[in-house]
Amino acid sequence: MENSFQYFENRDCKYYPCHKGIEHINCLFCYCPLYSMQNCPGNYIMIEVEGKPLKSCMDCSFPHKAENYDKVNAILKQQFKNA
């Protein structure tokens, strides 16, 4: 996919690829805007770090797939609408 307002791939980033198993990663959501959601649609797991629960998104690629750009924006719009 070509870089645009809905998709940007930064292959020069020292962290690229941040998630394994994805051929093309949309870097627009480098820091996931859905991270704070309890029931985000991504594939996350809860781990324990120093006795505290922590959301781990290491195996999640939901916001990094180009076809999910509109889904992420719709979720964010709904979240802010309900706030």
mmCIF file of the N, C-alpha and C atoms, coordinates in Angstrom:
data_MODEL
# 
_entry.id   MODEL 
# 
loop_
_atom_site.group_PDB 
_atom_site.id 
_atom_site.type_symbol 
_atom_site.label_atom_id 
_atom_site.label_alt_id 
_atom_site.label_comp_id 
_atom_site.label_asym_id 
_atom_site.label_entity_id 
_atom_site.label_seq_id 
_atom_site.pdbx_PDB_ins_code 
_atom_site.Cartn_x 
_atom_site.Cartn_y 
_atom_site.Cartn_z 
_atom_site.occupancy 
_atom_site.B_iso_or_equiv 
_atom_site.pdbx_formal_charge 
_atom_site.auth_seq_id 
_atom_site.auth_comp_id 
_atom_site.auth_asym_id 
_atom_site.auth_atom_id 
_atom_site.pdbx_PDB_model_num 
ATOM 1   N N  . MET A 1 1  ? 0.850   -1.183  0.000  1.00 0.00 ? 1  MET A N  1 
ATOM 2   C CA . MET A 1 1  ? 0.000   0.000   0.000  1.00 0.00 ? 1  MET A CA 1 
ATOM 3   C C  . MET A 1 1  ? 0.886   1.234   0.000  1.00 0.00 ? 1  MET A C  1 
ATOM 4   N N  . GLU A 1 2  ? 0.453   2.246   -0.684 1.00 0.00 ? 2  GLU A N  1 
ATOM 5   C CA . GLU A 1 2  ? 1.204   3.494   -0.797 1.00 0.00 ? 2  GLU A CA 1 
ATOM 6   C C  . GLU A 1 2  ? 0.929   4.393   0.413  1.00 0.00 ? 2  GLU A C  1 
ATOM 7   N N  . ASN A 1 3  ? 1.942   5.127   0.871  1.00 0.00 ? 3  ASN A N  1 
ATOM 8   C CA . ASN A 1 3  ? 1.754   6.045   1.989  1.00 0.00 ? 3  ASN A CA 1 
ATOM 9   C C  . ASN A 1 3  ? 0.697   7.094   1.639  1.00 0.00 ? 3  ASN A C  1 
ATOM 10  N N  . SER A 1 4  ? -0.188  7.363   2.592  1.00 0.00 ? 4  SER A N  1 
ATOM 11  C CA . SER A 1 4  ? -1.269  8.322   2.402  1.00 0.00 ? 4  SER A CA 1 
ATOM 12  C C  . SER A 1 4  ? -1.720  8.816   3.771  1.00 0.00 ? 4  SER A C  1 
ATOM 13  N N  . PHE A 1 5  ? -2.853  9.535   3.804  1.00 0.00 ? 5  PHE A N  1 
ATOM 14  C CA . PHE A 1 5  ? -3.356  10.002  5.102  1.00 0.00 ? 5  PHE A CA 1 
ATOM 15  C C  . PHE A 1 5  ? -3.896  8.851   5.938  1.00 0.00 ? 5  PHE A C  1 
ATOM 16  N N  . GLN A 1 6  ? -4.193  7.702   5.323  1.00 0.00 ? 6  GLN A N  1 
ATOM 17  C CA . GLN A 1 6  ? -4.711  6.542   6.051  1.00 0.00 ? 6  GLN A CA 1 
ATOM 18  C C  . GLN A 1 6  ? -3.648  5.486   6.319  1.00 0.00 ? 6  GLN A C  1 
ATOM 19  N N  . TYR A 1 7  ? -2.499  5.652   5.727  1.00 0.00 ? 7  TYR A N  1 
ATOM 20  C CA . TYR A 1 7  ? -1.481  4.610   5.849  1.00 0.00 ? 7  TYR A CA 1 
ATOM 21  C C  . TYR A 1 7  ? -0.091  5.214   5.714  1.00 0.00 ? 7  TYR A C  1 
ATOM 22  N N  . PHE A 1 8  ? 0.789   4.830   6.626  1.00 0.00 ? 8  PHE A N  1 
ATOM 23  C CA . PHE A 1 8  ? 2.176   5.255   6.551  1.00 0.00 ? 8  PHE A CA 1 
ATOM 24  C C  . PHE A 1 8  ? 3.046   4.129   7.091  1.00 0.00 ? 8  PHE A C  1 
ATOM 25  N N  . GLU A 1 9  ? 4.004   3.722   6.299  1.00 0.00 ? 9  GLU A N  1 
ATOM 26  C CA . GLU A 1 9  ? 4.919   2.655   6.707  1.00 0.00 ? 9  GLU A CA 1 
ATOM 27  C C  . GLU A 1 9  ? 6.325   3.226   6.786  1.00 0.00 ? 9  GLU A C  1 
ATOM 28  N N  . ASN A 1 10 ? 6.936   3.159   7.968  1.00 0.00 ? 10 ASN A N  1 
ATOM 29  C CA . ASN A 1 10 ? 8.271   3.721   8.184  1.00 0.00 ? 10 ASN A CA 1 
ATOM 30  C C  . ASN A 1 10 ? 9.277   2.583   8.359  1.00 0.00 ? 10 ASN A C  1 
ATOM 31  N N  . ARG A 1 11 ? 9.762   2.070   7.254  1.00 0.00 ? 11 ARG A N  1 
ATOM 32  C CA . ARG A 1 11 ? 10.720  0.960   7.294  1.00 0.00 ? 11 ARG A CA 1 
ATOM 33  C C  . ARG A 1 11 ? 12.082  1.395   7.839  1.00 0.00 ? 11 ARG A C  1 
ATOM 34  N N  . ASP A 1 12 ? 12.322  2.697   7.954  1.00 0.00 ? 12 ASP A N  1 
ATOM 35  C CA . ASP A 1 12 ? 13.590  3.190   8.496  1.00 0.00 ? 12 ASP A CA 1 
ATOM 36  C C  . ASP A 1 12 ? 13.577  3.292   10.021 1.00 0.00 ? 12 ASP A C  1 
ATOM 37  N N  . CYS A 1 13 ? 12.442  3.073   10.628 1.00 0.00 ? 13 CYS A N  1 
ATOM 38  C CA . CYS A 1 13 ? 12.332  3.126   12.091 1.00 0.00 ? 13 CYS A CA 1 
ATOM 39  C C  . CYS A 1 13 ? 13.163  2.011   12.715 1.00 0.00 ? 13 CYS A C  1 
ATOM 40  N N  . LYS A 1 14 ? 13.857  2.316   13.794 1.00 0.00 ? 14 LYS A N  1 
ATOM 41  C CA . LYS A 1 14 ? 14.700  1.290   14.417 1.00 0.00 ? 14 LYS A CA 1 
ATOM 42  C C  . LYS A 1 14 ? 13.866  0.181   15.067 1.00 0.00 ? 14 LYS A C  1 
ATOM 43  N N  . TYR A 1 15 ? 12.574  0.413   15.266 1.00 0.00 ? 15 TYR A N  1 
ATOM 44  C CA . TYR A 1 15 ? 11.706  -0.606  15.865 1.00 0.00 ? 15 TYR A CA 1 
ATOM 45  C C  . TYR A 1 15 ? 10.930  -1.405  14.820 1.00 0.00 ? 15 TYR A C  1 
ATOM 46  N N  . TYR A 1 16 ? 11.085  -1.043  13.541 1.00 0.00 ? 16 TYR A N  1 
ATOM 47  C CA . TYR A 1 16 ? 10.349  -1.732  12.482 1.00 0.00 ? 16 TYR A CA 1 
ATOM 48  C C  . TYR A 1 16 ? 10.965  -3.095  12.210 1.00 0.00 ? 16 TYR A C  1 
ATOM 49  N N  . PRO A 1 17 ? 10.222  -4.131  12.132 1.00 0.00 ? 17 PRO A N  1 
ATOM 50  C CA . PRO A 1 17 ? 8.781   -4.223  12.400 1.00 0.00 ? 17 PRO A CA 1 
ATOM 51  C C  . PRO A 1 17 ? 8.538   -4.400  13.895 1.00 0.00 ? 17 PRO A C  1 
ATOM 52  N N  . CYS A 1 18 ? 7.580   -3.667  14.412 1.00 0.00 ? 18 CYS A N  1 
ATOM 53  C CA . CYS A 1 18 ? 7.284   -3.731  15.846 1.00 0.00 ? 18 CYS A CA 1 
ATOM 54  C C  . CYS A 1 18 ? 6.483   -4.981  16.206 1.00 0.00 ? 18 CYS A C  1 
ATOM 55  N N  . HIS A 1 19 ? 5.803   -5.562  15.235 1.00 0.00 ? 19 HIS A N  1 
ATOM 56  C CA . HIS A 1 19 ? 5.044   -6.792  15.432 1.00 0.00 ? 19 HIS A CA 1 
ATOM 57  C C  . HIS A 1 19 ? 5.440   -7.775  14.349 1.00 0.00 ? 19 HIS A C  1 
ATOM 58  N N  . LYS A 1 20 ? 5.723   -8.989  14.739 1.00 0.00 ? 20 LYS A N  1 
ATOM 59  C CA . LYS A 1 20 ? 6.129   -10.020 13.789 1.00 0.00 ? 20 LYS A CA 1 
ATOM 60  C C  . LYS A 1 20 ? 4.910   -10.586 13.076 1.00 0.00 ? 20 LYS A C  1 
ATOM 61  N N  . GLY A 1 21 ? 5.125   -11.079 11.874 1.00 0.00 ? 21 GLY A N  1 
ATOM 62  C CA . GLY A 1 21 ? 4.070   -11.754 11.146 1.00 0.00 ? 21 GLY A CA 1 
ATOM 63  C C  . GLY A 1 21 ? 3.203   -10.867 10.273 1.00 0.00 ? 21 GLY A C  1 
ATOM 64  N N  . ILE A 1 22 ? 3.526   -9.583  10.187 1.00 0.00 ? 22 ILE A N  1 
ATOM 65  C CA . ILE A 1 22 ? 2.767   -8.673  9.326  1.00 0.00 ? 22 ILE A CA 1 
ATOM 66  C C  . ILE A 1 22 ? 3.716   -8.202  8.231  1.00 0.00 ? 22 ILE A C  1 
ATOM 67  N N  . GLU A 1 23 ? 3.321   -8.358  6.991  1.00 0.00 ? 23 GLU A N  1 
ATOM 68  C CA . GLU A 1 23 ? 4.184   -7.960  5.883  1.00 0.00 ? 23 GLU A CA 1 
ATOM 69  C C  . GLU A 1 23 ? 4.290   -6.444  5.779  1.00 0.00 ? 23 GLU A C  1 
ATOM 70  N N  . HIS A 1 24 ? 3.179   -5.736  5.912  1.00 0.00 ? 24 HIS A N  1 
ATOM 71  C CA . HIS A 1 24 ? 3.166   -4.277  5.858  1.00 0.00 ? 24 HIS A CA 1 
ATOM 72  C C  . HIS A 1 24 ? 2.491   -3.767  7.127  1.00 0.00 ? 24 HIS A C  1 
ATOM 73  N N  . ILE A 1 25 ? 3.146   -2.838  7.802  1.00 0.00 ? 25 ILE A N  1 
ATOM 74  C CA . ILE A 1 25 ? 2.635   -2.322  9.076  1.00 0.00 ? 25 ILE A CA 1 
ATOM 75  C C  . ILE A 1 25 ? 2.274   -0.856  8.912  1.00 0.00 ? 25 ILE A C  1 
ATOM 76  N N  . ASN A 1 26 ? 1.035   -0.505  9.288  1.00 0.00 ? 26 ASN A N  1 
ATOM 77  C CA . ASN A 1 26 ? 0.611   0.885   9.279  1.00 0.00 ? 26 ASN A CA 1 
ATOM 78  C C  . ASN A 1 26 ? 1.164   1.540   10.540 1.00 0.00 ? 26 ASN A C  1 
ATOM 79  N N  . CYS A 1 27 ? 2.095   2.453   10.365 1.00 0.00 ? 27 CYS A N  1 
ATOM 80  C CA . CYS A 1 27 ? 2.764   3.098   11.492 1.00 0.00 ? 27 CYS A CA 1 
ATOM 81  C C  . CYS A 1 27 ? 2.031   4.338   12.007 1.00 0.00 ? 27 CYS A C  1 
ATOM 82  N N  . LEU A 1 28 ? 0.892   4.688   11.410 1.00 0.00 ? 28 LEU A N  1 
ATOM 83  C CA . LEU A 1 28 ? 0.147   5.855   11.883 1.00 0.00 ? 28 LEU A CA 1 
ATOM 84  C C  . LEU A 1 28 ? -0.262  5.701   13.347 1.00 0.00 ? 28 LEU A C  1 
ATOM 85  N N  . PHE A 1 29 ? -0.577  4.478   13.739 1.00 0.00 ? 29 PHE A N  1 
ATOM 86  C CA . PHE A 1 29 ? -0.951  4.218   15.129 1.00 0.00 ? 29 PHE A CA 1 
ATOM 87  C C  . PHE A 1 29 ? 0.212   3.534   15.839 1.00 0.00 ? 29 PHE A C  1 
ATOM 88  N N  . CYS A 1 30 ? 1.380   4.133   15.762 1.00 0.00 ? 30 CYS A N  1 
ATOM 89  C CA . CYS A 1 30 ? 2.580   3.570   16.376 1.00 0.00 ? 30 CYS A CA 1 
ATOM 90  C C  . CYS A 1 30 ? 2.313   3.297   17.853 1.00 0.00 ? 30 CYS A C  1 
ATOM 91  N N  . TYR A 1 31 ? 1.794   4.279   18.551 1.00 0.00 ? 31 TYR A N  1 
ATOM 92  C CA . TYR A 1 31 ? 1.312   4.056   19.915 1.00 0.00 ? 31 TYR A CA 1 
ATOM 93  C C  . TYR A 1 31 ? -0.187  3.848   19.790 1.00 0.00 ? 31 TYR A C  1 
ATOM 94  N N  . CYS A 1 32 ? -0.648  2.690   20.156 1.00 0.00 ? 32 CYS A N  1 
ATOM 95  C CA . CYS A 1 32 ? -2.042  2.319   19.927 1.00 0.00 ? 32 CYS A CA 1 
ATOM 96  C C  . CYS A 1 32 ? -3.013  3.213   20.699 1.00 0.00 ? 32 CYS A C  1 
ATOM 97  N N  . PRO A 1 33 ? -3.929  3.880   19.995 1.00 0.00 ? 33 PRO A N  1 
ATOM 98  C CA . PRO A 1 33 ? -4.916  4.716   20.672 1.00 0.00 ? 33 PRO A CA 1 
ATOM 99  C C  . PRO A 1 33 ? -5.985  3.899   21.388 1.00 0.00 ? 33 PRO A C  1 
ATOM 100 N N  . LEU A 1 34 ? -5.971  2.584   21.196 1.00 0.00 ? 34 LEU A N  1 
ATOM 101 C CA . LEU A 1 34 ? -6.958  1.707   21.844 1.00 0.00 ? 34 LEU A CA 1 
ATOM 102 C C  . LEU A 1 34 ? -6.402  1.043   23.097 1.00 0.00 ? 34 LEU A C  1 
ATOM 103 N N  . TYR A 1 35 ? -5.154  1.309   23.417 1.00 0.00 ? 35 TYR A N  1 
ATOM 104 C CA . TYR A 1 35 ? -4.492  0.624   24.535 1.00 0.00 ? 35 TYR A CA 1 
ATOM 105 C C  . TYR A 1 35 ? -5.261  0.760   25.851 1.00 0.00 ? 35 TYR A C  1 
ATOM 106 N N  . SER A 1 36 ? -5.805  1.920   26.113 1.00 0.00 ? 36 SER A N  1 
ATOM 107 C CA . SER A 1 36 ? -6.473  2.149   27.406 1.00 0.00 ? 36 SER A CA 1 
ATOM 108 C C  . SER A 1 36 ? -7.862  1.522   27.486 1.00 0.00 ? 36 SER A C  1 
ATOM 109 N N  . MET A 1 37 ? -8.370  1.020   26.376 1.00 0.00 ? 37 MET A N  1 
ATOM 110 C CA . MET A 1 37 ? -9.703  0.403   26.377 1.00 0.00 ? 37 MET A CA 1 
ATOM 111 C C  . MET A 1 37 ? -9.660  -0.976  27.025 1.00 0.00 ? 37 MET A C  1 
ATOM 112 N N  . GLN A 1 38 ? -10.607 -1.246  27.908 1.00 0.00 ? 38 GLN A N  1 
ATOM 113 C CA . GLN A 1 38 ? -10.678 -2.558  28.541 1.00 0.00 ? 38 GLN A CA 1 
ATOM 114 C C  . GLN A 1 38 ? -11.034 -3.644  27.541 1.00 0.00 ? 38 GLN A C  1 
ATOM 115 N N  . ASN A 1 39 ? -11.926 -3.345  26.622 1.00 0.00 ? 39 ASN A N  1 
ATOM 116 C CA . ASN A 1 39 ? -12.390 -4.341  25.660 1.00 0.00 ? 39 ASN A CA 1 
ATOM 117 C C  . ASN A 1 39 ? -12.044 -3.925  24.238 1.00 0.00 ? 39 ASN A C  1 
ATOM 118 N N  . CYS A 1 40 ? -10.787 -3.637  23.981 1.00 0.00 ? 40 CYS A N  1 
ATOM 119 C CA . CYS A 1 40 ? -10.391 -3.258  22.631 1.00 0.00 ? 40 CYS A CA 1 
ATOM 120 C C  . CYS A 1 40 ? -10.504 -4.484  21.718 1.00 0.00 ? 40 CYS A C  1 
ATOM 121 N N  . PRO A 1 41 ? -10.657 -4.270  20.416 1.00 0.00 ? 41 PRO A N  1 
ATOM 122 C CA . PRO A 1 41 ? -10.848 -5.387  19.498 1.00 0.00 ? 41 PRO A CA 1 
ATOM 123 C C  . PRO A 1 41 ? -9.566  -6.137  19.155 1.00 0.00 ? 41 PRO A C  1 
ATOM 124 N N  . GLY A 1 42 ? -8.447  -5.682  19.667 1.00 0.00 ? 42 GLY A N  1 
ATOM 125 C CA . GLY A 1 42 ? -7.171  -6.315  19.347 1.00 0.00 ? 42 GLY A CA 1 
ATOM 126 C C  . GLY A 1 42 ? -6.939  -7.606  20.105 1.00 0.00 ? 42 GLY A C  1 
ATOM 127 N N  . ASN A 1 43 ? -5.859  -8.262  19.746 1.00 0.00 ? 43 ASN A N  1 
ATOM 128 C CA . ASN A 1 43 ? -5.491  -9.549  20.334 1.00 0.00 ? 43 ASN A CA 1 
ATOM 129 C C  . ASN A 1 43 ? -4.471  -9.318  21.446 1.00 0.00 ? 43 ASN A C  1 
ATOM 130 N N  . TYR A 1 44 ? -4.939  -8.888  22.593 1.00 0.00 ? 44 TYR A N  1 
ATOM 131 C CA . TYR A 1 44 ? -4.041  -8.620  23.709 1.00 0.00 ? 44 TYR A CA 1 
ATOM 132 C C  . TYR A 1 44 ? -4.172  -9.721  24.763 1.00 0.00 ? 44 TYR A C  1 
ATOM 133 N N  . ILE A 1 45 ? -3.197  -9.777  25.647 1.00 0.00 ? 45 ILE A N  1 
ATOM 134 C CA . ILE A 1 45 ? -3.268  -10.691 26.790 1.00 0.00 ? 45 ILE A CA 1 
ATOM 135 C C  . ILE A 1 45 ? -2.915  -9.889  28.039 1.00 0.00 ? 45 ILE A C  1 
ATOM 136 N N  . MET A 1 46 ? -3.351  -10.380 29.165 1.00 0.00 ? 46 MET A N  1 
ATOM 137 C CA . MET A 1 46 ? -2.991  -9.759  30.434 1.00 0.00 ? 46 MET A CA 1 
ATOM 138 C C  . MET A 1 46 ? -1.850  -10.570 31.037 1.00 0.00 ? 46 MET A C  1 
ATOM 139 N N  . ILE A 1 47 ? -0.792  -9.860  31.435 1.00 0.00 ? 47 ILE A N  1 
ATOM 140 C CA . ILE A 1 47 ? 0.337   -10.494 32.093 1.00 0.00 ? 47 ILE A CA 1 
ATOM 141 C C  . ILE A 1 47 ? 0.521   -9.839  33.458 1.00 0.00 ? 47 ILE A C  1 
ATOM 142 N N  . GLU A 1 48 ? 1.345   -10.436 34.266 1.00 0.00 ? 48 GLU A N  1 
ATOM 143 C CA . GLU A 1 48 ? 1.623   -9.870  35.585 1.00 0.00 ? 48 GLU A CA 1 
ATOM 144 C C  . GLU A 1 48 ? 3.065   -9.401  35.616 1.00 0.00 ? 48 GLU A C  1 
ATOM 145 N N  . VAL A 1 49 ? 3.248   -8.160  36.046 1.00 0.00 ? 49 VAL A N  1 
ATOM 146 C CA . VAL A 1 49 ? 4.576   -7.580  36.180 1.00 0.00 ? 49 VAL A CA 1 
ATOM 147 C C  . VAL A 1 49 ? 4.682   -7.002  37.577 1.00 0.00 ? 49 VAL A C  1 
ATOM 148 N N  . GLU A 1 50 ? 5.610   -7.515  38.341 1.00 0.00 ? 50 GLU A N  1 
ATOM 149 C CA . GLU A 1 50 ? 5.811   -7.085  39.733 1.00 0.00 ? 50 GLU A CA 1 
ATOM 150 C C  . GLU A 1 50 ? 4.507   -7.147  40.526 1.00 0.00 ? 50 GLU A C  1 
ATOM 151 N N  . GLY A 1 51 ? 3.742   -8.188  40.285 1.00 0.00 ? 51 GLY A N  1 
ATOM 152 C CA . GLY A 1 51 ? 2.505   -8.406  41.025 1.00 0.00 ? 51 GLY A CA 1 
ATOM 153 C C  . GLY A 1 51 ? 1.311   -7.601  40.550 1.00 0.00 ? 51 GLY A C  1 
ATOM 154 N N  . LYS A 1 52 ? 1.461   -6.872  39.449 1.00 0.00 ? 52 LYS A N  1 
ATOM 155 C CA . LYS A 1 52 ? 0.369   -6.040  38.944 1.00 0.00 ? 52 LYS A CA 1 
ATOM 156 C C  . LYS A 1 52 ? -0.009  -6.480  37.531 1.00 0.00 ? 52 LYS A C  1 
ATOM 157 N N  . PRO A 1 53 ? -1.310  -6.432  37.211 1.00 0.00 ? 53 PRO A N  1 
ATOM 158 C CA . PRO A 1 53 ? -1.732  -6.809  35.863 1.00 0.00 ? 53 PRO A CA 1 
ATOM 159 C C  . PRO A 1 53 ? -1.303  -5.752  34.843 1.00 0.00 ? 53 PRO A C  1 
ATOM 160 N N  . LEU A 1 54 ? -0.878  -6.221  33.668 1.00 0.00 ? 54 LEU A N  1 
ATOM 161 C CA . LEU A 1 54 ? -0.437  -5.332  32.607 1.00 0.00 ? 54 LEU A CA 1 
ATOM 162 C C  . LEU A 1 54 ? -0.954  -5.866  31.277 1.00 0.00 ? 54 LEU A C  1 
ATOM 163 N N  . LYS A 1 55 ? -1.489  -4.982  30.478 1.00 0.00 ? 55 LYS A N  1 
ATOM 164 C CA . LYS A 1 55 ? -1.989  -5.354  29.164 1.00 0.00 ? 55 LYS A CA 1 
ATOM 165 C C  . LYS A 1 55 ? -0.803  -5.464  28.207 1.00 0.00 ? 55 LYS A C  1 
ATOM 166 N N  . SER A 1 56 ? -0.630  -6.624  27.601 1.00 0.00 ? 56 SER A N  1 
ATOM 167 C CA . SER A 1 56 ? 0.446   -6.839  26.646 1.00 0.00 ? 56 SER A CA 1 
ATOM 168 C C  . SER A 1 56 ? -0.137  -6.969  25.246 1.00 0.00 ? 56 SER A C  1 
ATOM 169 N N  . CYS A 1 57 ? 0.340   -6.126  24.342 1.00 0.00 ? 57 CYS A N  1 
ATOM 170 C CA . CYS A 1 57 ? -0.155  -6.105  22.970 1.00 0.00 ? 57 CYS A CA 1 
ATOM 171 C C  . CYS A 1 57 ? 0.911   -6.592  21.989 1.00 0.00 ? 57 CYS A C  1 
ATOM 172 N N  . MET A 1 58 ? 1.865   -7.334  22.468 1.00 0.00 ? 58 MET A N  1 
ATOM 173 C CA . MET A 1 58 ? 2.964   -7.800  21.626 1.00 0.00 ? 58 MET A CA 1 
ATOM 174 C C  . MET A 1 58 ? 2.481   -8.618  20.431 1.00 0.00 ? 58 MET A C  1 
ATOM 175 N N  . ASP A 1 59 ? 1.410   -9.357  20.586 1.00 0.00 ? 59 ASP A N  1 
ATOM 176 C CA . ASP A 1 59 ? 0.896   -10.186 19.492 1.00 0.00 ? 59 ASP A CA 1 
ATOM 177 C C  . ASP A 1 59 ? -0.291  -9.553  18.777 1.00 0.00 ? 59 ASP A C  1 
ATOM 178 N N  . CYS A 1 60 ? -0.544  -8.281  19.057 1.00 0.00 ? 60 CYS A N  1 
ATOM 179 C CA . CYS A 1 60 ? -1.682  -7.602  18.450 1.00 0.00 ? 60 CYS A CA 1 
ATOM 180 C C  . CYS A 1 60 ? -1.236  -6.784  17.240 1.00 0.00 ? 60 CYS A C  1 
ATOM 181 N N  . SER A 1 61 ? -1.963  -6.938  16.161 1.00 0.00 ? 61 SER A N  1 
ATOM 182 C CA . SER A 1 61 ? -1.650  -6.175  14.953 1.00 0.00 ? 61 SER A CA 1 
ATOM 183 C C  . SER A 1 61 ? -2.850  -5.371  14.463 1.00 0.00 ? 61 SER A C  1 
ATOM 184 N N  . PHE A 1 62 ? -3.924  -5.366  15.222 1.00 0.00 ? 62 PHE A N  1 
ATOM 185 C CA . PHE A 1 62 ? -5.166  -4.717  14.789 1.00 0.00 ? 62 PHE A CA 1 
ATOM 186 C C  . PHE A 1 62 ? -4.973  -3.289  14.282 1.00 0.00 ? 62 PHE A C  1 
ATOM 187 N N  . PRO A 1 63 ? -4.362  -2.371  15.045 1.00 0.00 ? 63 PRO A N  1 
ATOM 188 C CA . PRO A 1 63 ? -4.250  -0.992  14.547 1.00 0.00 ? 63 PRO A CA 1 
ATOM 189 C C  . PRO A 1 63 ? -3.209  -0.829  13.445 1.00 0.00 ? 63 PRO A C  1 
ATOM 190 N N  . HIS A 1 64 ? -2.386  -1.828  13.227 1.00 0.00 ? 64 HIS A N  1 
ATOM 191 C CA . HIS A 1 64 ? -1.313  -1.733  12.242 1.00 0.00 ? 64 HIS A CA 1 
ATOM 192 C C  . HIS A 1 64 ? -1.688  -2.297  10.877 1.00 0.00 ? 64 HIS A C  1 
ATOM 193 N N  . LYS A 1 65 ? -2.882  -2.858  10.764 1.00 0.00 ? 65 LYS A N  1 
ATOM 194 C CA . LYS A 1 65 ? -3.337  -3.367  9.470  1.00 0.00 ? 65 LYS A CA 1 
ATOM 195 C C  . LYS A 1 65 ? -4.072  -2.248  8.737  1.00 0.00 ? 65 LYS A C  1 
ATOM 196 N N  . ALA A 1 66 ? -3.688  -2.042  7.490  1.00 0.00 ? 66 ALA A N  1 
ATOM 197 C CA . ALA A 1 66 ? -4.246  -0.938  6.703  1.00 0.00 ? 66 ALA A CA 1 
ATOM 198 C C  . ALA A 1 66 ? -5.769  -0.978  6.643  1.00 0.00 ? 66 ALA A C  1 
ATOM 199 N N  . GLU A 1 67 ? -6.345  -2.170  6.551  1.00 0.00 ? 67 GLU A N  1 
ATOM 200 C CA . GLU A 1 67 ? -7.805  -2.288  6.426  1.00 0.00 ? 67 GLU A CA 1 
ATOM 201 C C  . GLU A 1 67 ? -8.548  -1.920  7.709  1.00 0.00 ? 67 GLU A C  1 
ATOM 202 N N  . ASN A 1 68 ? -7.837  -1.719  8.825  1.00 0.00 ? 68 ASN A N  1 
ATOM 203 C CA . ASN A 1 68 ? -8.489  -1.383  10.094 1.00 0.00 ? 68 ASN A CA 1 
ATOM 204 C C  . ASN A 1 68 ? -8.463  0.112   10.419 1.00 0.00 ? 68 ASN A C  1 
ATOM 205 N N  . TYR A 1 69 ? -7.931  0.931   9.525  1.00 0.00 ? 69 TYR A N  1 
ATOM 206 C CA . TYR A 1 69 ? -7.857  2.382   9.786  1.00 0.00 ? 69 TYR A CA 1 
ATOM 207 C C  . TYR A 1 69 ? -9.239  2.958   10.112 1.00 0.00 ? 69 TYR A C  1 
ATOM 208 N N  . ASP A 1 70 ? -10.228 2.677   9.271  1.00 0.00 ? 70 ASP A N  1 
ATOM 209 C CA . ASP A 1 70 ? -11.573 3.213   9.497  1.00 0.00 ? 70 ASP A CA 1 
ATOM 210 C C  . ASP A 1 70 ? -12.205 2.635   10.757 1.00 0.00 ? 70 ASP A C  1 
ATOM 211 N N  . LYS A 1 71 ? -11.910 1.385   11.070 1.00 0.00 ? 71 LYS A N  1 
ATOM 212 C CA . LYS A 1 71 ? -12.454 0.755   12.283 1.00 0.00 ? 71 LYS A CA 1 
ATOM 213 C C  . LYS A 1 71 ? -11.896 1.432   13.533 1.00 0.00 ? 71 LYS A C  1 
ATOM 214 N N  . VAL A 1 72 ? -10.595 1.700   13.541 1.00 0.00 ? 72 VAL A N  1 
ATOM 215 C CA . VAL A 1 72 ? -9.974  2.377   14.694 1.00 0.00 ? 72 VAL A CA 1 
ATOM 216 C C  . VAL A 1 72 ? -10.597 3.754   14.873 1.00 0.00 ? 72 VAL A C  1 
ATOM 217 N N  . ASN A 1 73 ? -10.745 4.514   13.798 1.00 0.00 ? 73 ASN A N  1 
ATOM 218 C CA . ASN A 1 73 ? -11.343 5.848   13.900 1.00 0.00 ? 73 ASN A CA 1 
ATOM 219 C C  . ASN A 1 73 ? -12.791 5.788   14.374 1.00 0.00 ? 73 ASN A C  1 
ATOM 220 N N  . ALA A 1 74 ? -13.555 4.802   13.921 1.00 0.00 ? 74 ALA A N  1 
ATOM 221 C CA . ALA A 1 74 ? -14.949 4.660   14.355 1.00 0.00 ? 74 ALA A CA 1 
ATOM 222 C C  . ALA A 1 74 ? -15.013 4.351   15.846 1.00 0.00 ? 74 ALA A C  1 
ATOM 223 N N  . ILE A 1 75 ? -14.119 3.494   16.319 1.00 0.00 ? 75 ILE A N  1 
ATOM 224 C CA . ILE A 1 75 ? -14.076 3.154   17.749 1.00 0.00 ? 75 ILE A CA 1 
ATOM 225 C C  . ILE A 1 75 ? -13.747 4.391   18.567 1.00 0.00 ? 75 ILE A C  1 
ATOM 226 N N  . LEU A 1 76 ? -12.775 5.174   18.113 1.00 0.00 ? 76 LEU A N  1 
ATOM 227 C CA . LEU A 1 76 ? -12.380 6.384   18.843 1.00 0.00 ? 76 LEU A CA 1 
ATOM 228 C C  . LEU A 1 76 ? -13.507 7.414   18.863 1.00 0.00 ? 76 LEU A C  1 
ATOM 229 N N  . LYS A 1 77 ? -14.201 7.587   17.731 1.00 0.00 ? 77 LYS A N  1 
ATOM 230 C CA . LYS A 1 77 ? -15.324 8.519   17.679 1.00 0.00 ? 77 LYS A CA 1 
ATOM 231 C C  . LYS A 1 77 ? -16.409 8.110   18.677 1.00 0.00 ? 77 LYS A C  1 
ATOM 232 N N  . GLN A 1 78 ? -16.698 6.817   18.719 1.00 0.00 ? 78 GLN A N  1 
ATOM 233 C CA . GLN A 1 78 ? -17.729 6.317   19.630 1.00 0.00 ? 78 GLN A CA 1 
ATOM 234 C C  . GLN A 1 78 ? -17.294 6.508   21.080 1.00 0.00 ? 78 GLN A C  1 
ATOM 235 N N  . GLN A 1 79 ? -16.032 6.258   21.350 1.00 0.00 ? 79 GLN A N  1 
ATOM 236 C CA . GLN A 1 79 ? -15.509 6.391   22.708 1.00 0.00 ? 79 GLN A CA 1 
ATOM 237 C C  . GLN A 1 79 ? -15.618 7.844   23.181 1.00 0.00 ? 79 GLN A C  1 
ATOM 238 N N  . PHE A 1 80 ? -15.248 8.800   22.328 1.00 0.00 ? 80 PHE A N  1 
ATOM 239 C CA . PHE A 1 80 ? -15.322 10.206  22.720 1.00 0.00 ? 80 PHE A CA 1 
ATOM 240 C C  . PHE A 1 80 ? -16.764 10.704  22.784 1.00 0.00 ? 80 PHE A C  1 
ATOM 241 N N  . LYS A 1 81 ? -17.623 10.138  21.964 1.00 0.00 ? 81 LYS A N  1 
ATOM 242 C CA . LYS A 1 81 ? -19.034 10.502  21.983 1.00 0.00 ? 81 LYS A CA 1 
ATOM 243 C C  . LYS A 1 81 ? -19.684 10.093  23.302 1.00 0.00 ? 81 LYS A C  1 
ATOM 244 N N  . ASN A 1 82 ? -19.257 8.945   23.835 1.00 0.00 ? 82 ASN A N  1 
ATOM 245 C CA . ASN A 1 82 ? -19.818 8.427   25.081 1.00 0.00 ? 82 ASN A CA 1 
ATOM 246 C C  . ASN A 1 82 ? -19.140 8.999   26.314 1.00 0.00 ? 82 ASN A C  1 
ATOM 247 N N  . ALA A 1 83 ? -18.063 9.754   26.129 1.00 0.00 ? 83 ALA A N  1 
ATOM 248 C CA . ALA A 1 83 ? -17.318 10.289  27.287 1.00 0.00 ? 83 ALA A CA 1 
ATOM 249 C C  . ALA A 1 83 ? -18.034 11.437  27.945 1.00 0.00 ? 83 ALA A C  1 
# 
